């Protein structure tokens, strides 16, 4: 991971933490154990499914790219340059 990616990841993690905190029942934030339980629960409910869907789609795209790269037409070999889509990491605002 590059330093820039690491910094971006940290920034997005802080934004996620602020949103989760804003929506957390304050009365449950009484000990480190309870905070850990609440964070784990919220991450599993809200964040991890999104990460899983994203990684699944990216994995499917890589599989498709690999399949396309391995295709060779008989008698006429063609070189294909595959363009990678840039990741849009800007937050979605509703």
Buried (B, 14 or more C-beta within 10 A) or exposed (E): EEEEEEEEEEEEEEEBEEBBBEEBEEEEEEEEEEBEEBBEEBBEEEBEEEEEEEEEEEEEEEEEBEEEEEEEEEEEEEEEEEEEEEEEEEEEEE
